[in-house]
Amino acid sequence: MAEPILELRNVTRTFGGVRATDDVSLAFMPGEIVGLIGPNGAGKTTLVNLISGFLPVSSGEIRYEGRSIVRQAPHQIARAGIARTFQIVQPFAQMTVLENVMAGSIFAGALGLKAARAKAVEALEFVRLAPFMDMPASELALANRKRLELAKSLAMNPRVLMLDEVNAGLNSSEITEALGMIRAIAERGITIIVIEHLIRVVAELAERAVVLHHGAVLSEGPVDSVLKDPRVVEAYLGNRFARRFAG
Ligand SMILES: Nc1ncnc2c1ncn2[C@@H]1O[C@H](COP(=O)(O)OP(=O)(O)OP(=O)(O)O)[C@@H](O)[C@H]1O
């Protein structure tokens, strides 16, 4: 059986008395798309911050490609191949779209300028932002700023990509387009963890879902069975939703 590319073993993170992450054990396989859902404050962003090294774990272990990464700095983790997007999109406003993406590939790859530029152009072509590459990033509309985030992460050559609310604020056709891009990324063998409020996105995109509640894993498994899990319905989704998916 294939080995997980990323594994969390009994990971806990506390803030004072709050267990933002509570004894979480999860394994992610190469090329799979996993939805990470849960109500506000469930601990989704904290988990992403722990995996990407922006926060230290209080206890437990995070293993990537079979090795512990819990003591590594964010840039080392990014260079090793774990990329993330941020919930709040904050491009370097004064820099061009291309320069923003190059900053990503340089951060993660220690590439020379020429290689970083080539990588960045390729990522911009993939997300269909190449025509905007010389524009200041501040001039991009929201949907394109989200694509810029995606391009920045892709330019890091990730093997694991965590997308934090990448569809928030987009309209329906923009979401459909983003979903197509995310699928195409997974087809390259990249593991994708989608952190989402939008159940539609998780239901359409992910093979597996993990539901967090009060920092702990409440339910995990194939998306449709997780969405019908009575504990999930009660904790998060509400009966109206349960009826829609029960059929
Ligand atoms: N830096 C911090 N200091 C103190 N408490 C924090 C910190 N970061 C998160 N928390 C707390 O940890 C819990 C989990 O928060 P987190 O932001 O991870 O949840 P979330 O599922 O991402 O929520 P949302 O969907 O609103 O982004 C919350 O109770 C939050 O208040």
The ligand as an SDF file (V2000), in Angstrom:
LIG
                    3D

 31 33  0  0  0  0  0  0  0  0999 V2000
   -3.3250   33.0950   17.9390 N   0  0  0  0  0  0  0  0  0  0  0  0
   -4.3660   32.6810   18.6920 C   0  0  0  0  0  0  0  0  0  0  0  0
   -4.4700   33.0350   19.9950 N   0  0  0  0  0  0  0  0  0  0  0  0
   -5.4950   32.6080   20.7610 C   0  0  0  0  0  0  0  0  0  0  0  0
   -6.4790   31.8240   20.3220 N   0  0  0  0  0  0  0  0  0  0  0  0
   -6.4480   31.4350   19.0350 C   0  0  0  0  0  0  0  0  0  0  0  0
   -5.3960   31.8360   18.1500 C   0  0  0  0  0  0  0  0  0  0  0  0
   -5.6300   31.2930   16.9320 N   0  0  0  0  0  0  0  0  0  0  0  0
   -6.7830   30.5900   17.0510 C   0  0  0  0  0  0  0  0  0  0  0  0
   -7.2610   30.6640   18.3070 N   0  0  0  0  0  0  0  0  0  0  0  0
   -8.4950   30.0180   18.8160 C   0  0  0  0  0  0  0  0  0  0  0  0
   -8.4530   28.6660   18.4040 O   0  0  0  0  0  0  0  0  0  0  0  0
   -9.7330   28.2260   17.9710 C   0  0  0  0  0  0  0  0  0  0  0  0
   -9.6610   27.7350   16.5260 C   0  0  0  0  0  0  0  0  0  0  0  0
   -9.5110   28.8400   15.6530 O   0  0  0  0  0  0  0  0  0  0  0  0
   -9.2480   28.7060   14.0730 P   0  0  0  0  0  0  0  0  0  0  0  0
   -9.0300   30.0760   13.5300 O   0  0  0  0  0  0  0  0  0  0  0  0
   -8.2000   27.6990   13.8260 O   0  0  0  0  0  0  0  0  0  0  0  0
  -10.6440   28.1320   13.5900 O   0  0  0  0  0  0  0  0  0  0  0  0
  -11.2170   28.0490   12.1100 P   0  0  0  0  0  0  0  0  0  0  0  0
  -11.9080   26.7430   12.0180 O   0  0  0  0  0  0  0  0  0  0  0  0
  -10.1480   28.3000   11.1110 O   0  0  0  0  0  0  0  0  0  0  0  0
  -12.2670   29.2170   12.0880 O   0  0  0  0  0  0  0  0  0  0  0  0
  -12.7500   30.1730   10.8650 P   0  0  0  0  0  0  0  0  0  0  0  0
  -13.5850   29.2920   10.0070 O   0  0  0  0  0  0  0  0  0  0  0  0
  -13.5240   31.2140   11.5710 O   0  0  0  0  0  0  0  0  0  0  0  0
  -11.5240   30.6750   10.1920 O   0  0  0  0  0  0  0  0  0  0  0  0
  -10.6760   29.3930   18.2020 C   0  0  0  0  0  0  0  0  0  0  0  0
  -11.2820   29.2260   19.4610 O   0  0  0  0  0  0  0  0  0  0  0  0
   -9.7490   30.5790   18.1820 C   0  0  0  0  0  0  0  0  0  0  0  0
  -10.2880   31.6340   18.9540 O   0  0  0  0  0  0  0  0  0  0  0  0
  1  2  1  0
  2  3  1  0
  2  7  2  0
  3  4  2  0
  4  5  1  0
  5  6  2  0
  6  7  1  0
  6 10  1  0
  7  8  1  0
  8  9  2  0
  9 10  1  0
 10 11  1  0
 11 12  1  0
 11 30  1  0
 12 13  1  0
 13 14  1  0
 13 28  1  0
 14 15  1  0
 15 16  1  0
 16 17  2  0
 16 18  1  0
 16 19  1  0
 19 20  1  0
 20 21  2  0
 20 22  1  0
 20 23  1  0
 23 24  1  0
 24 25  2  0
 24 26  1  0
 24 27  1  0
 28 29  1  0
 28 30  1  0
 30 31  1  0
M  END
$$$$
